[in-house]
Amino acid sequence: MRFAALALAVIASAAAPAQDYPARPVRLVVPYAAGGNADIFGRTLAQKLGGELKQPFVVENRAGANGGIGADFVAKSAPDGYTLLVTANGPIVVNPVLYAKVPYDPVRDFAPVAQCTVYQYVLVTLAGSPIKSIADLVDAARARPGAVSYGSTGVGGGNHLAGELFALATGTRLTHVPYKGSAPALADLLGGQLTFMFDTVITSVPQIRAGKLRAFAVSSGKRASSLPEVPTMQEAGIGNFDISQWQGVLAPVGTPKVIVDRLNAELIKA
């Protein structure tokens, strides 16, 4: 009888954090600059989670090192469910391979909460550019090696890797210009400081529809539903080209499982 009472007490104490959570605002750390795809995604989650869980979910941008600065901040935060990382592949998958040392361990320092989306890139140039096709882009890069530039979210970002794969596939030498997020890179593309960019579909579509950007091809093996008229890279003549990114939410390791499970359930609904 005493054992049964103790067991019930343990179960009740384990359930309490989930029932009471969240009791105060929750910080969603986006490891990229404001205005880009990750930021838009984070703010969308913040609105939905805040509405469901009746507490503010506040986005905090901590950009730099291809998401590594924000990831490290979350890894070293208290594992109480009140600081979460909204991230893409970069700081978790790419950085540990790209850099000799990162200040966090992507496996041991985080508790996975949910993988939420998978997205594509689209190769875009300024609408007024003399480059009107992928063939034009390749010709320009071959005519003046290093003169053709492209922007990315940072060294090791998905669109950086897409640019390097494009250079490898076409036998060209391109100049990579890293930023702290897709928003400042896109701003410079629109301002004429870059030749092209592999931007996320979600942030490029408004600019394409407004006639400011010209889309050549999407980076994945299937066309984007929001840009059905734009071919894939394979359809455009660039074989063996298939790049996409996932986005998800991570918590510091040690975050109570009941809190992780509750967040997972809410994110699945969102």
C-alpha positions as CSV (number, residue, x, y, z in Angstrom):
1,M,0.0,0.0,0.0
2,R,2.8,2.3,0.9
3,F,4.6,1.5,-2.3
4,A,1.5,2.2,-4.4
5,A,1.1,5.6,-2.7
6,L,4.7,6.4,-3.4
7,A,4.3,5.4,-7.0
8,L,1.3,7.6,-7.4
9,A,3.2,10.5,-5.8
10,V,6.1,10.1,-8.3
11,I,3.7,10.0,-11.2
12,A,1.9,13.1,-10.0
13,S,5.1,15.0,-9.5
14,A,6.3,14.1,-13.0
15,A,3.0,15.3,-14.6
16,A,3.0,18.6,-12.7
17,P,5.6,20.3,-14.9
18,A,3.6,19.6,-18.0
19,Q,0.3,20.7,-16.4
20,D,1.8,23.9,-15.1
21,Y,3.9,24.6,-18.2
22,P,4.3,27.3,-19.4
23,A,3.9,29.5,-16.3
24,R,5.8,32.4,-17.8
25,P,6.9,33.6,-21.3
26,V,9.0,31.2,-23.4
27,R,12.0,32.3,-25.4
28,L,12.4,31.0,-29.0
29,V,15.9,31.5,-30.1
30,V,16.3,31.9,-33.9
31,P,20.0,31.7,-34.8
32,Y,19.7,33.9,-37.9
33,A,18.9,37.5,-38.7
34,A,15.4,38.9,-38.5
35,G,13.3,38.8,-41.7
36,G,14.6,35.6,-43.2
37,N,12.9,32.2,-43.6
38,A,14.0,30.9,-40.1
39,D,12.8,34.1,-38.5
40,I,9.4,34.0,-40.3
41,F,9.1,30.3,-39.3
42,G,10.0,31.1,-35.7
43,R,7.5,34.0,-35.4
44,T,4.7,31.8,-36.9
45,L,5.4,29.1,-34.3
46,A,5.5,31.8,-31.6
47,Q,2.0,33.0,-32.5
48,K,0.5,29.5,-32.7
49,L,2.2,28.2,-29.5
50,G,1.3,31.3,-27.6
51,G,-2.3,31.0,-28.6
52,E,-2.5,27.3,-27.6
53,L,-0.5,27.5,-24.4
54,K,-1.7,30.9,-23.2
55,Q,1.7,32.4,-22.6
56,P,3.8,34.6,-24.8
57,F,6.4,32.8,-27.0
58,V,9.0,35.5,-27.8
59,V,11.4,35.3,-30.7
60,E,15.0,36.3,-30.0
61,N,17.4,36.5,-32.9
62,R,21.0,35.5,-32.1
63,A,22.7,35.4,-35.5
64,G,26.2,34.4,-36.6
65,A,28.5,31.4,-37.3
66,N,25.8,29.7,-39.5
67,G,23.5,29.5,-36.5
68,G,26.2,28.4,-34.1
69,I,26.0,31.4,-31.8
70,G,22.3,30.9,-31.1
71,A,22.7,27.1,-30.9
72,D,25.5,27.5,-28.3
73,F,23.3,29.9,-26.3
74,V,20.5,27.4,-26.1
75,A,22.8,24.5,-25.3
76,K,24.0,26.4,-22.3
77,S,20.6,27.5,-21.1
78,A,18.6,26.1,-18.2
79,P,16.8,22.9,-19.3
80,D,13.4,24.0,-18.0
81,G,11.5,24.5,-21.3
82,Y,11.7,28.3,-21.3
83,T,14.5,28.6,-23.8
84,L,14.1,26.7,-27.1
85,L,16.1,26.7,-30.4
86,V,14.2,27.1,-33.7
87,T,16.7,25.9,-36.2
88,A,17.6,24.4,-39.6
89,N,20.2,21.9,-40.6
90,G,23.2,24.4,-40.4
91,P,24.2,24.5,-36.7
92,I,23.2,20.9,-36.0
93,V,24.3,18.9,-39.0
94,V,26.7,21.1,-41.0
95,N,28.8,23.0,-38.4
96,P,30.1,20.0,-36.6
97,V,31.4,18.6,-39.9
98,L,32.6,21.9,-41.4
99,Y,34.5,23.3,-38.4
100,A,37.3,21.6,-36.5
101,K,35.6,22.5,-33.2
102,V,32.2,23.9,-32.2
103,P,31.3,24.9,-28.6
104,Y,28.4,22.4,-28.3
105,D,27.6,18.8,-29.1
106,P,24.6,18.5,-31.5
107,V,23.7,15.1,-30.0
108,R,24.6,15.4,-26.3
109,D,23.6,19.0,-25.7
110,F,20.1,19.0,-27.2
111,A,16.8,17.2,-26.7
112,P,14.8,17.0,-30.0
113,V,11.3,18.4,-29.8
114,A,10.0,18.2,-33.3
115,Q,11.0,18.4,-37.0
116,C,8.4,20.8,-38.4
117,T,9.1,21.5,-42.1
118,V,11.2,20.7,-45.1
119,Y,11.8,23.5,-47.6
120,Q,13.4,24.1,-51.0
121,Y,15.7,26.8,-52.4
122,V,15.1,28.7,-55.6
123,L,17.9,30.1,-57.8
124,V,17.0,33.8,-58.3
125,T,18.6,36.9,-59.9
126,L,17.5,40.5,-60.1
127,A,14.7,40.9,-62.6
128,G,16.6,43.6,-64.4
129,S,19.8,41.5,-64.7
130,P,21.2,40.8,-68.1
131,I,21.4,37.1,-67.0
132,K,18.1,35.7,-68.2
133,S,18.7,31.9,-67.8
134,I,20.9,29.4,-66.1
135,A,22.9,29.1,-69.4
136,D,23.6,32.9,-69.2
137,L,24.7,32.5,-65.6
138,V,27.1,29.7,-66.4
139,D,28.5,31.6,-69.4
140,A,29.0,34.7,-67.3
141,A,30.8,32.7,-64.6
142,R,33.1,31.0,-67.2
143,A,33.9,34.2,-69.0
144,R,35.0,36.0,-65.8
145,P,36.0,33.4,-63.1
146,G,35.2,34.8,-59.6
147,A,33.3,37.8,-60.9
148,V,29.9,36.2,-60.4
149,S,28.8,36.4,-56.7
150,Y,26.1,34.8,-54.6
151,G,25.0,35.3,-51.0
152,S,24.1,32.9,-48.3
153,T,23.1,32.7,-44.6
154,G,26.7,32.0,-43.7
155,V,29.6,29.6,-44.3
156,G,28.1,26.1,-44.3
157,G,24.5,27.3,-44.7
158,G,22.2,25.3,-47.0
159,N,22.3,28.0,-49.7
160,H,26.1,28.2,-49.4
161,L,26.3,24.5,-50.1
162,A,23.8,24.8,-52.9
163,G,26.1,27.5,-54.5
164,E,29.2,25.3,-54.1
165,L,27.3,22.3,-55.6
166,F,26.2,24.6,-58.5
167,A,29.9,25.7,-59.1
168,L,31.0,22.1,-59.0
169,A,28.3,20.9,-61.4
170,T,29.0,23.6,-63.9
171,G,32.7,23.8,-63.6
172,T,32.7,27.4,-62.6
173,R,34.4,29.6,-60.0
174,L,32.0,31.7,-58.0
175,T,32.5,34.3,-55.2
176,H,30.6,33.4,-52.0
177,V,29.4,36.3,-49.8
178,P,28.3,35.1,-46.4
179,Y,25.7,37.0,-44.3
180,K,24.1,36.4,-40.9
181,G,20.8,35.4,-42.4
182,S,18.9,35.2,-45.7
183,A,17.2,38.6,-45.2
184,P,20.4,40.8,-45.5
185,A,21.6,38.6,-48.4
186,L,18.3,39.0,-50.2
187,A,18.4,42.8,-49.6
188,D,21.8,43.0,-51.2
189,L,20.6,40.9,-54.2
190,L,17.7,43.3,-54.6
191,G,20.1,46.2,-54.3
192,G,22.3,44.8,-57.1
193,Q,25.3,43.9,-54.9
194,L,25.1,40.2,-55.7
195,T,24.7,38.3,-59.0
196,F,22.4,35.6,-57.7
197,M,21.3,33.6,-54.7
198,F,19.8,30.3,-53.7
199,D,17.0,31.8,-51.5
200,T,14.3,29.9,-49.7
201,V,11.1,29.7,-51.7
202,I,9.0,31.2,-49.0
203,T,10.9,34.5,-48.9
204,S,11.5,34.7,-52.6
205,V,7.9,34.1,-53.8
206,P,6.7,37.6,-52.9
207,Q,9.6,39.2,-54.7
208,I,9.2,37.0,-57.8
209,R,5.4,37.8,-57.9
210,A,6.2,41.5,-57.5
211,G,8.5,41.3,-60.6
212,K,11.6,42.1,-58.6
213,L,13.3,38.7,-58.9
214,R,13.6,36.2,-61.8
215,A,13.5,32.5,-60.8
216,F,15.5,30.0,-62.8
217,A,15.1,26.7,-60.9
218,V,14.3,25.1,-57.5
219,S,16.9,23.1,-55.7
220,S,15.0,19.9,-54.9
221,G,14.0,16.9,-57.0
222,K,10.3,18.1,-57.2
223,R,8.9,21.5,-58.3
224,A,7.7,23.8,-55.5
225,S,3.9,23.9,-55.2
226,S,4.1,27.7,-54.8
227,L,6.2,28.0,-58.0
228,P,4.8,25.3,-60.2
229,E,6.1,27.1,-63.4
230,V,9.7,27.0,-62.2
231,P,11.6,23.9,-63.2
232,T,13.9,21.8,-61.0
233,M,17.6,22.0,-61.4
234,Q,17.6,18.7,-63.1
235,E,14.9,19.9,-65.5
236,A,17.0,23.0,-66.2
237,G,20.0,20.8,-67.2
238,I,22.0,20.6,-63.9
239,G,22.0,16.9,-63.1
240,N,22.5,15.3,-59.6
241,F,21.3,18.4,-57.9
242,D,18.9,17.9,-55.0
243,I,19.2,20.1,-51.9
244,S,16.5,20.8,-49.2
245,Q,16.6,21.8,-45.6
246,W,14.6,20.8,-42.5
247,Q,13.4,23.2,-39.8
248,G,12.6,22.1,-36.2
249,V,12.7,22.8,-32.5
250,L,15.3,21.7,-30.0
251,A,15.5,22.1,-26.2
252,P,18.6,22.0,-23.9
253,V,19.3,18.4,-22.9
254,G,17.8,17.6,-19.5
255,T,14.5,19.4,-20.3
256,P,11.8,17.3,-18.6
257,K,10.3,14.7,-21.0
258,V,6.8,15.7,-20.1
259,I,7.5,19.3,-21.3
260,V,9.2,18.0,-24.5
261,D,6.2,15.7,-25.2
262,R,3.7,18.6,-24.6
263,L,5.6,20.9,-27.0
264,N,5.9,18.1,-29.5
265,A,2.1,17.5,-29.4
266,E,1.4,21.3,-29.9
267,L,3.9,21.6,-32.7
268,I,2.4,18.6,-34.5
269,K,-1.0,20.3,-34.3
270,A,0.5,23.6,-35.4
